[in-house]
């Protein structure tokens, strides 16, 4: 039985992880649950799964949780407790389902403790890829991706050796605006942007999919996760979201991973790896599917993909800057403060201003992240905001 620490248990990925665990009580036990703000749901989950510990972001909620759970339940609070939590609770697997750069600390401390990390938090590798890979080399810890695209690549790589990989091909649905005229993007409403054609996800990642910055982040993540050059990573539009990604090997063979779009499949694969977990998840029906479609990315409509390669060429803290600025810009869009195309402009301007730190520590990365967020807020609030439209 695998013992699991689940960070981000109240989000969509976390809830799907618990769905898999609930269906396989003989294979998995959750030792810890963690959330940012949905304390009520966390308490329900903790009671259902009888966990030995919980982690909270908010100190003010600790007493509420303490009164609701058995006295034996350990309660950890704040980001400063991540290292202690991971170190002190015995577990085989750390699942990082936190949204945004807040997940970087969890990834770092899990790998530093030599724990296997099941990673749904792509921002960890975007913001701190070099540092996390260095820690992996030092401790021998392994990262197993949960993102559907990177899980697909990870699965395809089992068909060959890493030195035989010629190219990684990430697929993208194109989101809700794949065929929408670019000149109308300024009128896109929040409600329209939150309607993804294939996936049900949280608000932030759904907006990232609409702008295709999600795919930009995935290109950067793939570079670090699979030790490939930017030139070895391609992106192709695949509207059906049935092929989740492909790997082309040196002999010309292309191995693809196919399944109906359901996040529980890559989650189940990560939880049970290196074995496969028998599930009752939907199967691909090729008699009904009939055809699959592909098309190149329209870089004029979706400039985010080109931004990924720009950031990787720049190095330094460009990727961290991109991620932090995007989180602030997405929040501003969801608050009605900026338009959807403004997200690109804000992020690009911040990336141009990014700095370089040689082999940054976790503390330096976190400090830089905070500074980028502050500067991005100032940019959006400034009277000169919107100069690029002129």
MARGULO-474394 format. One record per residue (C-alpha): x, y, z. Coordinates in nm, 4 decimals. Each point is the difference from the previous one (the first is absolute). Layout:
// MARGULO-474394
[site [X Y Z]]
...
This chain:
// MARGULO-474394
[site [0.0000 0.0000 0.0000]]
[site [0.1338 0.3421 -0.1001]]
[site [-0.0236 0.2775 0.2565]]
[site [-0.0729 0.3406 -0.1519]]
[site [0.0451 0.3627 0.0994]]
[site [-0.2486 0.2012 -0.2069]]
[site [0.0592 0.3739 -0.0309]]
[site [-0.2868 0.1861 -0.1658]]
[site [-0.2668 -0.2542 0.0953]]
[site [-0.3011 0.2304 -0.0480]]
[site [0.0761 0.0971 -0.3615]]
[site [-0.1118 -0.1925 -0.3092]]
[site [0.3174 -0.2123 -0.0187]]
[site [-0.0050 -0.0674 0.3744]]
[site [-0.3618 -0.1116 -0.0095]]
[site [0.0753 -0.2345 -0.2890]]
[site [0.2954 -0.1444 0.1918]]
[site [-0.2333 -0.0767 0.2906]]
[site [-0.2491 -0.1573 -0.2393]]
[site [0.2700 -0.2448 -0.1137]]
[site [0.1042 -0.0661 0.3606]]
[site [-0.3594 -0.0619 0.1104]]
[site [-0.0451 -0.2600 -0.2732]]
[site [0.3256 -0.1772 0.0956]]
[site [0.0149 -0.0101 0.3820]]
[site [0.2205 -0.3089 -0.0115]]
[site [0.2685 0.1818 -0.1998]]
[site [0.0146 0.3544 0.1377]]
[site [-0.0251 0.1788 0.3312]]
[site [-0.0003 0.3787 0.0316]]
[site [0.2017 0.1146 0.3006]]
[site [-0.0308 0.3763 -0.0540]]
[site [-0.2362 0.2436 -0.1703]]
[site [0.0798 0.3649 -0.0665]]
[site [-0.1977 0.2970 -0.1273]]
[site [0.0275 0.3740 -0.0461]]
[site [-0.3443 0.1355 0.0900]]
[site [-0.2772 -0.2609 -0.0344]]
[site [0.0190 -0.1054 0.3643]]
[site [-0.3531 -0.1399 0.0130]]
[site [0.0720 -0.2495 -0.2781]]
[site [0.3390 -0.0853 0.1520]]
[site [-0.1706 -0.0954 0.3272]]
[site [-0.2466 -0.2239 -0.1868]]
[site [0.2843 -0.1666 -0.1895]]
[site [0.2070 -0.0480 0.3145]]
[site [-0.2898 -0.1730 0.1744]]
[site [-0.0793 -0.2195 -0.3001]]
[site [0.3574 -0.1180 -0.0510]]
[site [0.0957 -0.0002 0.3703]]
[site [0.3298 0.1750 -0.0665]]
[site [0.2677 0.0346 0.2647]]
[site [0.0821 0.3632 -0.0870]]
[site [-0.1194 0.3088 -0.1853]]
[site [0.1801 0.3062 -0.1305]]
[site [-0.1609 0.3446 -0.0212]]
[site [0.1113 0.3251 -0.1592]]
[site [-0.2006 0.2135 0.2399]]
[site [0.0982 0.0245 0.3667]]
[site [-0.3444 0.1386 0.0832]]
[site [-0.1675 -0.3224 -0.1157]]
[site [0.2169 -0.2274 0.2126]]
[site [-0.2216 0.0158 0.3080]]
[site [-0.3135 -0.0772 -0.2033]]
[site [0.1680 -0.3063 -0.1456]]
[site [0.1385 -0.1024 0.3379]]
[site [-0.3491 -0.0042 0.1526]]
[site [-0.1514 -0.1916 -0.2931]]
[site [0.2548 -0.2831 -0.0205]]
[site [0.1187 -0.2632 0.2499]]
[site [0.2540 0.1211 0.2541]]
[site [0.2566 -0.2415 -0.1445]]
[site [-0.0012 0.1803 -0.3368]]
[site [0.3185 0.2007 -0.0492]]
[site [-0.0507 0.3499 -0.1365]]
[site [0.2689 0.1845 -0.1963]]
[site [-0.0460 0.3636 -0.1022]]
[site [0.1676 0.2280 -0.2530]]
[site [0.2597 -0.0379 -0.2727]]
[site [0.2757 -0.0102 0.2594]]
[site [-0.1390 -0.3347 0.1156]]
[site [0.0286 -0.1732 -0.3400]]
[site [0.3473 -0.1403 0.0702]]
[site [-0.0946 -0.1257 0.3463]]
[site [-0.3251 -0.1522 -0.1274]]
[site [0.1686 -0.1949 -0.2783]]
[site [0.2940 -0.1042 0.2158]]
[site [-0.1961 -0.1174 0.3041]]
[site [-0.2949 -0.1853 -0.1547]]
[site [0.1040 -0.3369 -0.1370]]
[site [-0.1223 -0.0416 -0.3573]]
[site [0.0939 -0.1602 -0.3302]]
[site [-0.1370 0.2662 -0.2309]]
[site [-0.0513 0.3773 0.0120]]
[site [-0.2744 0.1253 -0.2334]]
[site [0.0350 0.3696 -0.0821]]
[site [-0.3371 0.1228 -0.1292]]
[site [0.0421 0.3583 0.1173]]
[site [-0.0849 0.2661 -0.2593]]
[site [0.2666 0.2528 -0.0930]]
[site [0.3525 0.0792 0.1151]]
[site [-0.1014 -0.0677 0.3616]]
[site [0.0674 -0.3634 -0.0827]]
[site [0.3730 0.0564 -0.0524]]
[site [0.0804 -0.0396 0.3689]]
[site [-0.1890 -0.3290 0.0240]]
[site [0.1843 -0.1389 -0.3027]]
[site [0.3368 0.1111 0.1342]]
[site [-0.0450 -0.1460 0.3482]]
[site [-0.1476 -0.3265 -0.1327]]
[site [0.2983 -0.0557 -0.2281]]
[site [0.2478 0.1166 0.2636]]
[site [-0.1448 -0.2659 0.2317]]
[site [0.0564 -0.2617 -0.2711]]
[site [-0.3747 -0.0608 -0.0438]]
[site [-0.1592 -0.0906 -0.3309]]
[site [-0.1904 0.3049 -0.1252]]
[site [-0.3212 -0.0388 -0.2014]]
[site [-0.0142 0.3438 -0.1567]]
[site [-0.3112 0.1788 -0.1243]]
[site [0.1486 0.3407 0.0804]]
[site [0.1756 0.0887 -0.3252]]
[site [0.0949 0.3406 0.1405]]
[site [0.2565 -0.1713 0.2260]]
[site [0.2175 -0.0995 -0.2934]]
[site [-0.0669 0.3217 -0.1897]]
[site [0.1100 0.2189 0.2912]]
[site [0.2707 -0.2253 0.1434]]
[site [0.0831 -0.2655 -0.2577]]
[site [0.3790 0.0187 0.0311]]
[site [-0.0119 -0.0080 0.3795]]
[site [-0.2445 -0.2919 0.0154]]
[site [0.2000 -0.2069 -0.2490]]
[site [0.3149 0.0681 0.2018]]
[site [-0.1746 -0.1252 0.3152]]
[site [-0.1144 -0.3129 -0.1867]]
[site [0.3596 -0.0748 -0.0957]]
[site [0.1120 0.0478 0.3599]]
[site [-0.2663 -0.2147 0.1684]]
[site [-0.0976 -0.2443 -0.2751]]
[site [-0.3649 0.1061 0.0339]]
[site [-0.2327 -0.0485 -0.2971]]
[site [-0.2637 0.2263 -0.1528]]
[site [-0.3034 -0.1704 -0.1543]]
[site [-0.2147 0.2478 -0.1952]]
[site [-0.3773 0.0185 0.0446]]
[site [-0.0754 0.2607 -0.2688]]
[site [-0.1728 -0.1920 -0.2785]]
[site [0.2527 0.1076 -0.2648]]
[site [0.3097 -0.0747 0.2046]]
[site [-0.1471 -0.3220 0.1309]]
[site [-0.0550 -0.0992 -0.3621]]
[site [0.3636 0.0759 -0.0846]]
[site [0.1158 -0.1853 0.3113]]
[site [-0.2038 -0.3036 -0.1040]]
[site [0.1234 0.0135 -0.3595]]
[site [0.3604 0.0152 0.1206]]
[site [-0.0410 -0.3466 0.1486]]
[site [0.0159 -0.1233 -0.3622]]
[site [0.3611 0.1066 -0.0508]]
[site [0.3156 0.1423 0.1551]]
[site [0.0367 0.3692 0.0766]]
[site [0.2985 0.0328 -0.2355]]
[site [-0.2204 -0.1297 -0.2829]]
[site [-0.2478 0.2882 0.0283]]
[site [-0.0002 0.2256 -0.3038]]
[site [-0.3002 0.2165 0.0776]]
[site [-0.2791 0.0504 0.2524]]
[site [-0.3318 0.1081 -0.1508]]
[site [-0.2395 0.1652 0.2446]]
[site [-0.3626 0.0172 -0.1095]]
[site [-0.2308 0.2930 0.0736]]
[site [-0.3768 0.0174 -0.0393]]
[site [0.0199 0.3617 -0.1123]]
[site [-0.2437 0.0966 0.2741]]
[site [-0.3310 0.1791 -0.0547]]
[site [0.1407 0.2605 -0.2410]]
[site [0.1816 -0.2182 -0.2524]]
[site [-0.2125 0.1301 -0.2879]]
[site [-0.1004 0.3383 0.1406]]
[site [0.1237 0.2994 -0.2038]]
[site [0.2992 0.1576 0.1718]]
[site [-0.1399 0.3497 -0.0371]]
[site [-0.2913 -0.0940 0.2314]]
[site [0.2180 -0.1233 0.2883]]
[site [-0.0318 0.3327 0.1783]]
[site [-0.3732 -0.0608 0.0477]]
[site [0.0355 -0.3483 0.1519]]
[site [-0.1889 -0.0194 0.3285]]
[site [0.1101 -0.1775 0.3154]]
[site [-0.2890 -0.2461 -0.0408]]
[site [0.1054 -0.0860 -0.3555]]
[site [0.3616 -0.0531 0.1033]]
[site [-0.1035 -0.2371 0.2795]]
[site [-0.1815 -0.2371 -0.2398]]
[site [0.2577 -0.2553 -0.1120]]
[site [-0.1306 -0.2329 -0.2743]]
[site [0.1550 -0.3236 0.1360]]
[site [0.1230 0.0325 0.3582]]
[site [-0.1536 0.0981 0.3331]]
[site [0.2706 0.1843 0.1947]]
[site [0.0541 0.2789 0.2502]]
[site [-0.0363 0.3644 -0.1059]]
[site [0.3707 0.0829 -0.0273]]
[site [0.0986 -0.2950 -0.2165]]
[site [-0.3128 0.0453 -0.2147]]
[site [0.1015 0.3584 -0.0793]]
[site [0.3542 -0.1221 -0.0694]]
[site [-0.1483 -0.2450 -0.2482]]
[site [-0.2018 0.2766 -0.1667]]
[site [0.3167 0.2089 -0.0500]]
[site [0.2119 -0.3122 -0.0634]]
[site [0.2437 0.1226 0.2645]]
[site [-0.0730 -0.3384 0.1558]]
[site [0.1747 -0.1584 -0.2993]]
[site [0.2811 0.2535 0.0305]]
[site [0.0552 -0.1167 0.3586]]
[site [-0.0129 -0.3627 -0.1148]]
[site [0.2752 0.0549 -0.2575]]
[site [0.2227 0.1425 0.2744]]
[site [-0.0943 -0.2817 0.2375]]
[site [0.0770 -0.2650 -0.2642]]
[site [0.3455 0.1521 -0.0547]]
[site [0.0911 -0.0528 0.3654]]
[site [-0.1980 -0.3152 0.0696]]
[site [0.1294 -0.2046 -0.2934]]
[site [0.3429 0.1609 -0.0498]]
[site [-0.0641 0.0973 -0.3614]]
[site [0.0985 0.3139 -0.1866]]
[site [-0.2648 0.2550 -0.1014]]
[site [0.0583 -0.1030 -0.3622]]
[site [-0.1151 -0.3523 0.0900]]
[site [-0.3435 0.1181 0.1153]]
[site [-0.2871 0.0614 -0.2418]]
[site [-0.3611 0.1015 0.0602]]
[site [-0.2895 -0.1002 -0.2238]]
[site [-0.3704 0.0840 0.0235]]
[site [-0.2151 -0.3100 0.0490]]
[site [-0.3620 0.1087 0.0642]]
[site [-0.1327 -0.3366 0.1206]]
[site [0.2470 -0.0273 0.2927]]
[site [0.0213 -0.3773 -0.0466]]
[site [0.3716 -0.0175 -0.0768]]
[site [0.1549 0.1616 0.3062]]
[site [0.3543 0.0189 -0.1390]]
[site [0.2484 -0.1933 -0.2114]]
[site [0.3680 -0.0903 -0.0079]]
[site [0.1947 -0.0371 -0.3239]]
[site [0.3054 -0.2248 0.0240]]
[site [0.3214 0.0061 -0.2005]]
[site [-0.1182 -0.2736 -0.2374]]
[site [-0.3056 0.2052 -0.0980]]
[site [-0.2502 -0.1931 0.2098]]
[site [-0.2616 0.2104 0.1801]]
[site [-0.1561 -0.1353 0.3188]]
[site [-0.3211 0.1692 0.1170]]
[site [-0.2148 -0.0300 0.3119]]
[site [-0.3750 0.0090 -0.0646]]
[site [-0.3024 0.0053 0.2296]]
[site [-0.3187 0.1995 0.0543]]
[site [0.0774 0.3272 0.1824]]
[site [-0.0201 -0.0936 0.3686]]
[site [0.2618 0.1124 0.2540]]
[site [-0.0553 -0.3091 0.2103]]
[site [0.1981 -0.2098 -0.2499]]
[site [0.3351 0.1854 0.0322]]
[site [-0.0630 0.0265 0.3745]]
[site [-0.0510 -0.3758 0.0284]]
[site [0.3147 -0.0603 -0.2056]]
[site [0.2071 0.2260 0.2253]]
[site [-0.1350 -0.1511 0.3218]]
[site [0.0655 -0.3620 -0.0991]]
[site [0.3141 0.0417 -0.2138]]
[site [0.1875 -0.2086 -0.1106]]
[site [-0.3075 -0.2231 -0.0206]]
[site [-0.3294 0.0907 -0.1622]]
[site [-0.3127 0.0242 0.2121]]
[site [-0.3130 -0.1753 -0.1254]]
[site [-0.2786 0.2601 -0.0281]]
[site [-0.3545 0.0284 -0.1307]]
[site [0.0770 0.3326 -0.1705]]
[site [-0.1484 0.0681 -0.3476]]
[site [0.1692 -0.1808 -0.2871]]
[site [0.0741 0.1329 -0.3482]]
[site [-0.2666 -0.1210 -0.2447]]
[site [0.1699 0.0132 -0.3394]]
[site [-0.3156 -0.1110 -0.1767]]
[site [-0.1662 0.3188 0.1164]]
[site [0.3079 0.2228 -0.0118]]
[site [0.0636 -0.0642 -0.3711]]
[site [0.2581 0.2783 -0.0498]]
[site [0.2573 0.2169 0.1769]]
[site [0.1030 0.3448 -0.1173]]
[site [0.3212 0.1993 0.0257]]
[site [0.1043 0.3501 -0.0988]]
[site [0.2962 0.2294 0.0659]]
[site [-0.0110 0.2630 0.2713]]
[site [-0.1062 0.3446 -0.1240]]
[site [0.2710 0.2112 0.1622]]
[site [-0.1757 0.3249 -0.0875]]
[site [-0.3144 -0.1049 0.1844]]
[site [0.1935 -0.1706 0.2803]]
[site [0.3403 0.1687 0.0499]]
[site [0.0523 -0.1860 0.3283]]
[site [0.1632 -0.3029 -0.1643]]
[site [0.2793 0.2074 -0.1544]]
[site [0.0472 0.1611 0.3406]]
[site [0.0971 -0.3387 0.1463]]
[site [0.2950 -0.0360 -0.2362]]
[site [0.0995 0.3632 0.0567]]
[site [0.0093 -0.0577 0.3748]]
[site [0.2069 -0.3174 -0.0323]]
[site [0.2502 0.1812 -0.2217]]
[site [0.0257 0.2851 0.2523]]
[site [0.0575 -0.2240 0.3013]]
[site [0.0573 0.1677 0.3354]]
[site [-0.3269 0.0748 0.1774]]
[site [-0.1984 0.0540 -0.3206]]
[site [-0.2165 -0.3102 0.0531]]
[site [-0.0677 0.0888 0.3641]]
[site [-0.0903 0.3526 -0.1107]]
[site [-0.2356 -0.1290 -0.2663]]
[site [-0.1800 -0.2219 0.2476]]
[site [-0.0327 0.2599 0.2759]]
[site [-0.1109 0.2756 -0.2365]]
[site [-0.2541 -0.2307 -0.1598]]
[site [-0.1556 -0.0912 0.3360]]
[site [-0.0474 0.3684 0.0823]]
[site [-0.1304 0.0807 -0.3495]]
[site [-0.2495 -0.2891 0.0058]]
[site [-0.1289 0.1153 0.3393]]
[site [-0.0383 0.3515 -0.1433]]
[site [-0.1976 -0.1351 -0.2970]]
[site [-0.2273 -0.2054 0.2262]]
[site [-0.0570 0.3150 0.2061]]
[site [-0.1025 0.1908 -0.3121]]
[site [0.2990 0.2358 0.0150]]
[site [0.1561 -0.0930 -0.3361]]
[site [-0.1013 -0.1666 -0.3267]]
[site [0.1109 -0.3485 -0.1052]]
[site [0.2626 0.1178 -0.2573]]
[site [0.1502 0.2266 0.2679]]
[site [0.1252 -0.3129 0.1776]]
[site [0.2502 -0.0622 -0.2819]]
[site [0.1194 0.3607 -0.0006]]
[site [0.0478 0.0166 0.3763]]
[site [0.1895 -0.3285 0.0105]]
[site [0.2211 0.0868 -0.2977]]
[site [0.0970 0.3386 0.1457]]
[site [0.0879 -0.1583 0.3330]]
[site [0.2076 -0.2725 -0.1681]]
[site [0.2012 0.2635 -0.1862]]
[site [0.0859 0.1554 0.3369]]
[site [0.0949 -0.3328 0.1649]]
[site [0.3313 -0.0340 0.1813]]
[site [0.2627 -0.2735 0.0272]]
[site [0.1204 -0.1675 0.3191]]
[site [0.2665 -0.2686 -0.0263]]
[site [-0.1185 -0.3261 0.1570]]
[site [-0.2710 0.1597 0.2164]]
[site [-0.0965 -0.1572 0.3313]]
[site [-0.3598 -0.0665 0.1011]]
[site [0.0006 0.3169 0.2097]]
[site [0.1282 0.2084 -0.2915]]
[site [-0.2647 -0.1462 -0.2314]]
[site [-0.2779 0.0776 0.2462]]
[site [0.1268 0.3547 0.0506]]
[site [0.0238 0.0571 -0.3755]]
[site [-0.3499 -0.1409 -0.0465]]
[site [-0.1371 0.2483 0.2514]]
[site [0.1791 0.2908 -0.1652]]
[site [-0.1362 -0.0933 -0.3442]]
[site [-0.3539 -0.0196 0.1361]]
[site [0.0314 0.3437 0.1599]]
[site [0.1412 0.1534 -0.3194]]
[site [-0.2743 -0.1618 -0.2093]]
[site [-0.2695 0.1417 0.2265]]
[site [0.1601 0.3427 -0.0336]]
[site [0.0068 -0.0332 -0.3794]]
[site [-0.3670 -0.0934 -0.0215]]
[site [-0.0977 0.2828 0.2361]]
[site [0.2161 0.2627 -0.1729]]
[site [-0.1371 0.2837 -0.2098]]
[site [0.2220 -0.1116 -0.2862]]
[site [-0.1585 -0.3446 -0.0092]]
[site [-0.1141 -0.0755 -0.3534]]
[site [0.2817 0.1836 -0.1802]]
[site [0.0489 -0.3002 -0.2324]]
[site [-0.3471 0.0511 -0.1478]]
[site [0.0923 0.3442 -0.1319]]
